[in-house]
Amino acid sequence: MLPLIQAILTRSEFANYSYQEKREYFENQIYPIYKQSLGLSDSSLPLFPAEGEMAVLSQPNRPSHDLKVGGQITVAPPIAQKQSVSLKKIYLFLGALGVLLAINIVCVFLAFAQLSSQSEKVNFLYQEQKNTQLIISTKNEVDVFSRYFLPSYYSGKKENLVDFLSEGDAKFTAPKEGALQSVILEKLDYDSASQKYTVSYILSVKRGDKSSSIRLTFDVKASDSSKYGFVVETEPKESNYLKN
């Protein structure tokens, strides 16, 4: 019995157990089996030493024999160390799973961002194509309307502008005086947000005995209710075409 007590007190398998747990393990499991198998009385068997008591045990470094009825019994070692290893494996697996999940989330986010960027580019190009097609299909109509408007604008008569102007700020447009000698379309743009055409013309206008080259810019918008199908949305702005 002494080697068995020595093993319980000193072996590494029992290192994680308290003194009280070791004592209960010996008295409740090992002691009764040992006593029954050998047919001994309590007085003939050694007691488990009290905590702090320096028991004089022979062969302190000799490992205990596993005893059983008619031979040997197996002393079950604690399983705390095995459980600790299993928990470490579980934690490592969960950590690796978390890393893979994070990588997948980042990849999905990057793919979504790239797809959104490409979608925006496609939508932009599609809108630009629509605007270009619209300008091509309506350019002549806007140009004809504008050329029809210009002589009325330079007639000096407000009543000549009524059928050309929208109900917005353009209705306050004051006509100019002068004789148009030439009209050249310089630029025509379309804004899909406002649905307006911005046109610029290079004009040769004669006032008295003097002719001048003028750039005239204004906005035009389609209108089903107007007499000509279009209206002037902004008051025309004059600027010098030739640089001084």
C-alpha positions as CSV (number, residue, x, y, z in Angstrom):
1,M,0.0,0.0,0.0
2,L,2.8,2.4,0.8
3,P,4.1,2.5,-2.8
4,L,0.5,3.2,-4.0
5,I,0.1,6.0,-1.6
6,Q,3.5,7.3,-2.7
7,A,2.4,7.2,-6.3
8,I,-0.8,9.1,-5.7
9,L,1.2,11.8,-3.8
10,T,4.0,12.2,-6.2
11,R,3.1,10.9,-9.7
12,S,2.6,13.6,-12.4
13,E,-0.8,12.1,-13.4
14,F,-2.2,13.4,-10.1
15,A,-0.4,16.8,-10.1
16,N,-3.6,18.8,-11.1
17,Y,-5.6,17.4,-8.1
18,S,-5.7,18.9,-4.6
19,Y,-4.6,17.0,-1.6
20,Q,-8.2,16.4,-0.5
21,E,-9.1,14.9,-3.9
22,K,-6.1,12.6,-3.7
23,R,-7.1,11.5,-0.2
24,E,-10.7,10.8,-1.3
25,Y,-9.6,8.9,-4.3
26,F,-7.5,6.6,-2.2
27,E,-10.0,6.1,0.7
28,N,-13.1,5.7,-1.5
29,Q,-11.7,3.8,-4.5
30,I,-8.3,2.2,-3.9
31,Y,-8.5,1.3,-0.2
32,P,-11.8,-0.7,-0.3
33,I,-10.7,-2.8,-3.3
34,Y,-7.3,-3.5,-1.9
35,K,-8.7,-4.5,1.5
36,Q,-11.3,-6.8,-0.1
37,S,-8.9,-8.5,-2.5
38,L,-6.4,-9.3,0.3
39,G,-8.9,-10.0,3.0
40,L,-7.2,-7.7,5.5
41,S,-8.6,-5.7,8.4
42,D,-8.4,-1.9,8.7
43,S,-5.8,-2.1,11.5
44,S,-3.4,-4.0,9.3
45,L,-3.5,-1.4,6.5
46,P,-1.7,1.9,6.5
47,L,-3.8,5.1,6.6
48,F,-3.5,7.9,4.0
49,P,-1.2,10.5,5.7
50,A,-2.7,13.8,6.8
51,E,-2.0,17.0,4.8
52,G,1.4,18.4,5.9
53,E,2.5,15.2,7.5
54,M,5.8,13.9,6.3
55,A,5.1,10.2,5.8
56,V,8.0,7.9,5.9
57,L,7.4,5.9,2.8
58,S,9.7,3.2,1.5
59,Q,10.8,3.3,-2.1
60,P,9.6,6.8,-2.7
61,N,10.5,6.8,-6.4
62,R,9.1,3.4,-7.2
63,P,5.9,3.5,-9.2
64,S,2.9,1.8,-7.6
65,H,1.7,-1.5,-8.9
66,D,-1.7,-1.8,-10.4
67,L,-3.7,-4.4,-8.3
68,K,-6.9,-6.3,-8.9
69,V,-8.7,-9.2,-7.2
70,G,-6.6,-12.2,-7.7
71,G,-3.8,-10.2,-9.3
72,Q,-3.7,-6.5,-10.1
73,I,-6.1,-3.6,-10.3
74,T,-5.7,-0.6,-12.7
75,V,-5.4,2.8,-11.0
76,A,-7.3,5.1,-13.4
77,P,-5.2,8.2,-14.1
78,P,-6.9,11.6,-14.3
79,I,-8.2,12.7,-17.7
80,A,-7.8,16.5,-17.1
81,Q,-4.7,16.6,-19.3
82,K,-6.5,14.8,-22.2
83,Q,-9.4,17.1,-21.9
84,S,-7.0,20.1,-22.0
85,V,-5.5,18.8,-25.2
86,S,-8.9,18.2,-26.8
87,L,-10.0,21.7,-25.9
88,K,-6.8,23.2,-27.5
89,K,-7.6,21.3,-30.7
90,I,-11.1,22.6,-30.7
91,Y,-9.9,26.2,-30.1
92,L,-7.3,25.8,-32.9
93,F,-10.0,24.5,-35.2
94,L,-12.4,27.3,-34.4
95,G,-9.6,29.8,-34.8
96,A,-8.7,28.5,-38.3
97,L,-12.4,28.4,-39.2
98,G,-12.8,32.0,-38.1
99,V,-9.8,33.1,-40.2
100,L,-11.2,31.3,-43.3
101,L,-14.6,32.9,-42.7
102,A,-13.0,36.4,-42.4
103,I,-11.0,35.8,-45.7
104,N,-14.2,34.7,-47.4
105,I,-16.0,37.8,-46.2
106,V,-13.2,40.1,-47.4
107,C,-13.1,38.3,-50.8
108,V,-16.9,38.7,-51.2
109,F,-16.7,42.3,-50.2
110,L,-13.9,43.0,-52.8
111,A,-15.8,41.1,-55.5
112,F,-19.0,43.1,-54.7
113,A,-17.1,46.4,-54.8
114,Q,-15.5,45.5,-58.1
115,L,-18.9,44.4,-59.5
116,S,-20.5,47.7,-58.3
117,S,-17.7,49.7,-59.9
118,Q,-18.0,47.9,-63.2
119,S,-21.8,48.3,-63.1
120,E,-21.4,52.1,-62.6
121,K,-19.1,52.3,-65.5
122,V,-21.5,50.3,-67.7
123,N,-24.4,52.5,-66.7
124,F,-22.4,55.6,-67.4
125,L,-21.3,54.4,-70.8
126,Y,-24.9,53.3,-71.5
127,Q,-26.2,56.8,-70.6
128,E,-23.5,58.5,-72.6
129,Q,-24.5,56.3,-75.6
130,K,-28.2,57.2,-75.2
131,N,-27.3,60.9,-75.0
132,T,-25.2,60.6,-78.1
133,Q,-27.9,58.8,-80.0
134,L,-30.4,61.4,-78.8
135,I,-28.2,64.3,-79.9
136,I,-27.7,62.7,-83.3
137,S,-31.4,62.1,-83.8
138,T,-32.5,65.6,-82.6
139,K,-29.6,67.7,-83.6
140,N,-31.2,68.9,-86.8
141,E,-34.5,69.7,-85.1
142,V,-32.8,71.8,-82.4
143,D,-30.7,73.5,-85.0
144,V,-33.6,74.4,-87.2
145,F,-35.6,75.8,-84.2
146,S,-32.6,77.8,-83.0
147,R,-32.0,79.3,-86.5
148,Y,-35.6,80.2,-86.7
149,F,-35.4,81.9,-83.2
150,L,-32.3,84.0,-83.9
151,P,-33.8,86.5,-86.5
152,S,-36.7,87.1,-84.0
153,Y,-34.1,87.6,-81.2
154,Y,-32.3,90.3,-83.2
155,S,-35.5,91.9,-84.5
156,G,-35.6,94.2,-81.5
157,K,-39.3,93.4,-81.0
158,K,-40.5,91.6,-77.8
159,E,-43.6,90.3,-79.4
160,N,-41.6,88.3,-81.9
161,L,-40.2,86.2,-79.0
162,V,-43.4,85.1,-77.4
163,D,-43.7,81.8,-79.2
164,F,-40.1,80.9,-78.6
165,L,-39.7,81.5,-74.8
166,S,-40.5,79.2,-71.9
167,E,-42.6,80.3,-68.9
168,G,-39.4,80.5,-66.7
169,D,-36.7,83.1,-66.6
170,A,-36.4,83.1,-70.4
171,K,-39.7,85.0,-70.7
172,F,-37.9,88.1,-69.5
173,T,-35.5,88.0,-72.4
174,A,-35.0,91.4,-74.0
175,P,-34.5,91.3,-77.8
176,K,-31.4,92.6,-79.5
177,E,-31.2,94.8,-82.6
178,G,-29.0,93.8,-85.6
179,A,-28.9,92.2,-89.0
180,L,-27.7,88.6,-89.1
181,Q,-25.2,88.0,-91.9
182,S,-24.1,84.5,-91.0
183,V,-25.1,81.7,-88.5
184,I,-22.7,78.8,-87.8
185,L,-23.5,76.1,-85.2
186,E,-20.4,75.7,-83.0
187,K,-21.5,73.2,-80.3
188,L,-24.6,71.3,-79.2
189,D,-24.6,69.4,-75.9
190,Y,-27.3,67.5,-74.0
191,D,-27.8,67.2,-70.2
192,S,-29.9,64.1,-69.4
193,A,-30.6,65.3,-65.8
194,S,-32.2,68.5,-66.9
195,Q,-33.2,67.2,-70.4
196,K,-31.9,70.5,-71.9
197,Y,-29.8,71.2,-75.0
198,T,-27.1,73.8,-74.7
199,V,-26.3,75.4,-78.1
200,S,-23.6,77.8,-79.1
201,Y,-23.6,79.7,-82.4
202,I,-21.0,81.9,-84.0
203,L,-22.9,84.9,-85.5
204,S,-21.9,87.7,-87.8
205,V,-24.1,90.6,-86.8
206,K,-24.2,94.0,-88.5
207,R,-25.2,97.0,-86.4
208,G,-25.2,100.1,-88.5
209,D,-22.1,100.1,-90.6
210,K,-20.1,97.8,-88.3
211,S,-20.1,93.9,-88.3
212,S,-19.0,91.9,-85.4
213,S,-18.5,88.2,-84.7
214,I,-20.4,87.0,-81.6
215,R,-20.7,83.8,-79.8
216,L,-24.3,83.3,-78.6
217,T,-25.2,80.5,-76.1
218,F,-28.6,79.5,-74.7
219,D,-30.5,76.4,-73.5
220,V,-33.3,74.7,-75.5
221,K,-35.8,72.2,-74.2
222,A,-38.4,70.0,-76.0
223,S,-42.0,71.1,-75.3
224,D,-45.0,69.3,-76.8
225,S,-47.2,72.3,-76.0
226,S,-45.1,74.9,-77.8
227,K,-45.7,76.1,-81.3
228,Y,-42.4,74.8,-82.6
229,G,-41.9,71.7,-80.4
230,F,-39.0,73.4,-78.5
231,V,-38.7,76.5,-76.2
232,V,-35.7,78.6,-75.2
233,E,-35.1,78.0,-71.5
234,T,-32.5,80.6,-70.6
235,E,-31.8,84.2,-71.8
236,P,-29.1,84.1,-74.5
237,K,-25.6,85.2,-73.5
238,E,-23.4,87.1,-75.9
239,S,-19.6,86.9,-75.9
240,N,-16.8,87.9,-78.3
241,Y,-15.8,85.1,-80.6
242,L,-12.5,86.7,-81.8
243,K,-9.8,87.1,-79.2
244,N,-8.4,90.6,-78.9
